[in-house]
Amino acid sequence: MSFLKRILSKIYQQAKYPDEGFSRNSIKVLFAFTMLPIIYSLKGTDKNTKYVLSLSRSCSRIYGAAFRIPIPQNWRASIYGGFSSIFGVNLSEIKKPITEFETLNEFFVREIKEDARVIGKGDLVSPCDGRVMSMGIVENNKIDSVKGRDYLMTRLLIGTDGVNFDWYVDSVKKNKENQLYYVNLYLAPGDYHRFHSPTEWRVSFRRHIYGYLLGVFPLNIWRKGDVFTINERVAYFGEWKHGLFNYVAVGAFNVGSIEVNFDKELKTNLKKFENLEKTNDEINIEGEFKKGEEFGRFNTGSTIIMIFEAPKGLEWTIQRGDRVLLGQNLLK
């Protein structure tokens, strides 16, 4: 088992800080591994869309099925323990013994003990465990994904191009003197995969935007700056004490399923679409949430993006690259 851990640890370190050779070989292995799901998808009818035929979505469905295969109880401690040592899972904070998780998916979406996280007293706290990829003021419709790469806020939230940024901001802000801020949090595979309410707020609308399921790890974001605007995502629109508050859960490679507790109609990574011309699904949905209340979950890691209105001169308690925990204050 120790030999396997060393091999997996080496692979993980290379994946985290890849050199050119590793990246090239990884692409070859990934291509070979995904040929079967691609062929399977291409056998579908004309009801399939380009999203269904994408390698990322097909693979994510296969991984999702594999992660739900029951694991024999006498194997669980070794499998979950090995995963935890490689990806840095804190086993002491898990609510129940790891041998009680029947599948890998159950382990990924595990609950943690109530006293494992402290919910800060500030107006805005981290909704999840993760790493700060970027944060700041939305200027000229641009949001930083990683250093040197950005994407359009309106495309993230609406799913289409051609929306005038100034018109959009004026129409959604409650106070014209306020600014729009954003923060982007990345959940790694070993993180606690449930996400929570970051503040006291009220939801009034949801937009589910169909898309691909590309990787959201830093290297891929740097290579493809628009990943967040072409991946499948679910955006919840509402208000908090300062006005507009938008909360976006972005799907990623192997994260075909996004579950939101109060939104039972939400179904992500669909294999077939009833309407080929439809690129998103919108509903009016009401919900009020307390700070720290559980909101939903990812199957493996992904990204939470928050876009919100607040007075000018806002000060952060975090910096790009910081590791944050659920409940940690984000604002001074």
Legacy VTK file of the C-alpha trace (Angstrom):
# vtk DataFile Version 3.0
C-alpha trace
ASCII
DATASET POLYDATA
POINTS 332 float
0.000 0.000 0.000
2.894 2.377 0.792
4.298 1.822 -2.728
0.913 2.726 -4.242
0.732 5.838 -2.068
4.179 6.960 -3.263
3.208 6.478 -6.905
-0.089 8.317 -6.502
1.594 11.077 -4.523
4.145 11.575 -7.301
1.359 11.732 -9.891
-0.518 14.259 -7.774
2.545 16.497 -7.406
3.178 16.362 -11.146
-0.463 17.177 -11.838
-0.240 20.117 -9.469
2.989 21.472 -10.967
3.145 19.829 -14.407
6.102 20.012 -16.756
5.697 19.840 -20.526
6.401 16.111 -20.731
3.892 15.214 -18.048
1.193 17.384 -19.635
1.795 15.830 -23.059
1.682 12.251 -21.731
-1.379 12.996 -19.599
-3.236 14.225 -22.668
-2.360 10.984 -24.491
-3.585 8.831 -21.604
-6.743 10.902 -21.224
-7.413 10.673 -24.963
-7.014 6.889 -24.948
-9.180 6.473 -21.856
-12.012 8.562 -23.268
-12.288 7.069 -26.752
-14.972 4.589 -25.693
-17.315 7.206 -24.187
-16.861 9.375 -27.286
-17.737 6.479 -29.592
-20.695 5.648 -27.367
-21.936 9.231 -27.521
-21.576 9.407 -31.295
-23.913 6.440 -31.617
-26.699 8.606 -30.219
-29.510 10.122 -32.214
-29.684 13.632 -33.607
-31.245 14.664 -30.299
-27.733 14.819 -28.878
-26.180 18.288 -28.782
-22.572 19.380 -29.014
-22.523 19.456 -25.191
-23.627 15.838 -24.988
-20.998 14.824 -27.527
-18.189 16.581 -25.705
-15.485 14.399 -24.225
-15.724 16.158 -20.870
-19.427 15.449 -20.341
-19.200 11.826 -21.463
-16.249 11.182 -19.176
-17.920 12.895 -16.249
-20.971 10.652 -16.554
-18.750 7.556 -16.621
-16.774 8.766 -13.621
-20.021 9.561 -11.843
-21.265 6.020 -12.401
-17.930 4.562 -11.243
-17.928 6.675 -8.081
-21.336 5.222 -7.176
-20.212 1.589 -7.344
-20.436 0.063 -3.828
-17.055 -0.643 -2.228
-16.656 -3.729 -0.004
-16.517 -2.651 3.625
-13.138 -4.248 4.295
-11.608 -2.180 1.447
-13.000 1.183 2.494
-10.444 2.156 5.135
-7.553 1.543 2.723
-9.167 3.278 -0.258
-10.458 6.331 1.605
-7.347 6.492 3.766
-5.074 6.421 0.714
-7.125 9.102 -1.026
-7.049 11.238 2.126
-3.279 11.020 2.530
-2.714 12.028 -1.113
-5.201 14.900 -1.263
-4.947 16.129 2.327
-8.359 15.172 3.714
-8.667 15.729 7.472
-10.303 12.503 8.593
-10.773 13.698 12.185
-13.418 16.261 11.155
-15.664 13.810 9.280
-18.994 13.264 10.978
-19.082 9.463 10.739
-16.511 6.632 10.393
-15.130 6.324 6.863
-16.067 2.633 6.729
-19.737 3.691 6.651
-19.387 5.385 3.236
-20.578 2.807 0.723
-19.244 4.587 -2.367
-16.570 7.080 -3.342
-19.283 9.597 -4.106
-20.639 9.350 -0.557
-17.128 10.005 0.731
-16.685 13.025 -1.576
-19.876 14.674 -0.361
-19.245 13.760 3.274
-20.605 15.830 6.138
-18.237 17.296 8.703
-18.752 17.743 12.435
-20.740 20.790 13.498
-17.799 22.249 15.432
-15.298 21.643 12.597
-15.913 25.145 11.157
-16.580 28.474 12.837
-18.908 30.862 11.019
-17.399 34.358 11.204
-19.301 37.418 12.363
-18.559 39.466 9.237
-21.112 40.329 6.567
-19.585 37.907 4.037
-17.878 34.595 4.801
-16.421 31.858 2.649
-19.178 29.494 1.464
-16.776 26.566 1.205
-13.316 25.208 1.801
-11.053 26.139 -1.082
-8.467 28.468 -2.516
-8.909 32.096 -3.570
-8.291 32.209 -7.316
-9.167 35.881 -7.701
-11.210 38.698 -6.218
-11.736 42.398 -6.831
-13.948 44.931 -8.584
-15.809 44.104 -11.789
-14.478 46.659 -14.282
-15.357 46.895 -17.991
-17.311 43.645 -17.676
-14.132 41.694 -16.860
-13.452 39.205 -14.055
-10.005 37.700 -13.495
-9.907 33.912 -13.565
-6.177 33.564 -12.862
-3.381 36.069 -13.307
-3.281 37.161 -16.937
-6.637 35.661 -17.908
-10.152 37.082 -17.623
-13.710 36.509 -18.827
-16.939 38.486 -19.239
-19.259 38.802 -16.250
-22.369 39.090 -18.419
-21.497 35.921 -20.324
-20.957 34.066 -17.037
-24.362 35.100 -15.689
-26.462 35.171 -18.860
-24.759 32.649 -21.125
-24.670 34.797 -24.256
-22.599 37.609 -25.755
-23.798 41.004 -26.851
-25.220 42.256 -23.556
-24.218 45.851 -22.847
-22.321 45.881 -19.545
-23.245 49.416 -18.450
-26.920 48.863 -19.216
-26.902 45.538 -17.362
-25.201 46.940 -14.263
-27.524 49.944 -14.115
-30.546 47.683 -14.382
-29.539 45.273 -11.589
-27.828 47.471 -8.989
-30.009 48.754 -6.155
-27.739 51.686 -5.320
-26.090 53.455 -8.247
-23.226 54.606 -5.980
-22.233 51.042 -5.139
-19.647 48.965 -6.979
-19.795 45.362 -8.173
-17.278 43.010 -6.559
-16.420 39.375 -7.215
-14.577 36.503 -5.561
-13.662 33.175 -7.172
-13.053 30.123 -4.937
-11.655 26.813 -6.235
-12.469 23.519 -4.474
-9.754 20.886 -4.889
-10.505 17.121 -4.917
-9.622 16.716 -1.239
-11.745 19.607 0.003
-15.062 19.410 1.805
-17.433 19.392 -1.171
-20.561 20.949 0.282
-21.096 24.660 -0.165
-23.033 26.975 2.131
-24.703 30.356 2.256
-22.030 33.077 2.553
-24.326 35.709 4.032
-27.904 36.531 4.999
-29.635 36.793 1.633
-32.748 36.040 -0.398
-32.868 34.178 -3.736
-35.510 35.080 -6.325
-34.303 33.542 -9.600
-32.175 30.707 -10.986
-30.524 30.314 -14.377
-29.037 26.922 -15.311
-26.682 27.406 -18.266
-25.723 24.306 -20.256
-22.115 23.839 -21.268
-19.013 21.708 -21.227
-17.296 20.206 -18.194
-13.666 21.233 -18.646
-11.150 21.174 -15.808
-11.064 24.281 -13.605
-7.601 23.692 -12.130
-5.219 26.687 -12.466
-3.175 25.380 -15.413
-6.259 24.810 -17.538
-7.753 28.167 -16.532
-4.524 29.876 -17.619
-4.619 28.012 -20.942
-8.335 28.672 -21.508
-9.337 31.903 -19.835
-13.018 31.493 -20.684
-13.572 28.089 -19.022
-16.059 29.520 -16.518
-18.209 30.956 -19.304
-18.376 27.776 -21.398
-18.706 25.203 -18.610
-22.089 24.149 -17.301
-23.093 26.308 -14.344
-25.977 27.279 -12.117
-26.460 30.940 -11.139
-28.730 32.064 -8.312
-29.778 35.711 -8.321
-30.904 37.549 -5.212
-30.265 40.332 -2.733
-28.320 40.911 0.480
-27.994 43.901 2.783
-26.218 46.048 0.154
-28.308 45.048 -2.876
-27.514 42.609 -5.698
-26.039 39.226 -4.757
-25.302 36.485 -7.321
-24.026 33.029 -6.410
-22.669 30.786 -9.187
-21.769 27.093 -8.891
-19.600 26.036 -11.853
-19.377 22.430 -12.968
-16.032 20.915 -13.930
-14.428 17.781 -15.340
-15.753 14.814 -13.330
-18.219 17.156 -11.587
-21.266 16.424 -13.695
-23.629 16.698 -10.770
-24.380 19.907 -8.891
-27.053 19.499 -6.227
-28.779 22.418 -4.517
-30.834 21.561 -1.463
-33.839 23.808 -2.044
-33.888 23.443 -5.862
-35.253 19.952 -6.458
-35.936 20.617 -10.163
-32.250 21.170 -10.961
-30.750 18.395 -13.120
-27.202 18.847 -14.420
-25.086 17.065 -17.065
-28.104 15.808 -18.973
-27.352 13.268 -21.663
-30.118 14.478 -23.959
-31.951 17.758 -24.383
-35.594 18.006 -25.360
-35.076 21.335 -27.130
-31.889 21.587 -29.195
-32.169 25.372 -29.467
-32.387 25.886 -25.717
-29.090 26.815 -24.057
-30.327 27.432 -20.521
-33.167 26.801 -18.135
-34.622 29.649 -16.057
-37.097 29.563 -13.197
-38.347 31.899 -10.513
-37.461 30.307 -7.198
-37.796 31.792 -3.733
-35.532 31.084 -0.796
-34.121 32.876 2.246
-30.821 31.741 3.717
-28.896 32.321 6.893
-25.146 32.730 6.906
-23.469 29.324 7.114
-26.566 27.339 6.150
-25.853 24.429 3.806
-26.809 25.349 0.222
-25.691 22.415 -1.944
-22.886 20.087 -2.956
-20.478 19.196 -5.762
-19.468 15.673 -6.674
-15.647 16.125 -6.428
-14.156 19.636 -6.697
-15.193 22.704 -8.640
-15.660 26.472 -8.297
-17.915 28.977 -6.544
-18.081 32.530 -7.923
-19.864 35.303 -6.047
-20.715 38.658 -7.634
-22.234 41.242 -5.327
-23.021 44.894 -4.868
-21.459 46.832 -1.992
-20.318 50.374 -1.112
-17.077 51.694 -2.583
-13.895 51.169 -0.589
-14.593 47.557 0.372
-11.594 45.875 2.049
-10.787 42.191 1.799
-9.271 40.013 4.514
-7.942 37.617 1.848
-5.446 37.646 -1.001
-5.161 35.760 -4.260
-3.859 32.250 -3.553
-5.006 32.123 0.083
-6.395 28.902 1.469
-9.811 29.536 3.078
-12.222 27.460 5.126
-15.990 27.491 5.285
-17.141 30.385 7.491
-13.926 32.395 7.281
-14.498 36.163 7.056
-13.785 37.521 3.564
-14.291 41.236 4.338
-12.896 43.566 6.984
LINES 1 333
332 0 1 2 3 4 5 6 7 8 9 10 11 12 13 14 15 16 17 18 19 20 21 22 23 24 25 26 27 28 29 30 31 32 33 34 35 36 37 38 39 40 41 42 43 44 45 46 47 48 49 50 51 52 53 54 55 56 57 58 59 60 61 62 63 64 65 66 67 68 69 70 71 72 73 74 75 76 77 78 79 80 81 82 83 84 85 86 87 88 89 90 91 92 93 94 95 96 97 98 99 100 101 102 103 104 105 106 107 108 109 110 111 112 113 114 115 116 117 118 119 120 121 122 123 124 125 126 127 128 129 130 131 132 133 134 135 136 137 138 139 140 141 142 143 144 145 146 147 148 149 150 151 152 153 154 155 156 157 158 159 160 161 162 163 164 165 166 167 168 169 170 171 172 173 174 175 176 177 178 179 180 181 182 183 184 185 186 187 188 189 190 191 192 193 194 195 196 197 198 199 200 201 202 203 204 205 206 207 208 209 210 211 212 213 214 215 216 217 218 219 220 221 222 223 224 225 226 227 228 229 230 231 232 233 234 235 236 237 238 239 240 241 242 243 244 245 246 247 248 249 250 251 252 253 254 255 256 257 258 259 260 261 262 263 264 265 266 267 268 269 270 271 272 273 274 275 276 277 278 279 280 281 282 283 284 285 286 287 288 289 290 291 292 293 294 295 296 297 298 299 300 301 302 303 304 305 306 307 308 309 310 311 312 313 314 315 316 317 318 319 320 321 322 323 324 325 326 327 328 329 330 331
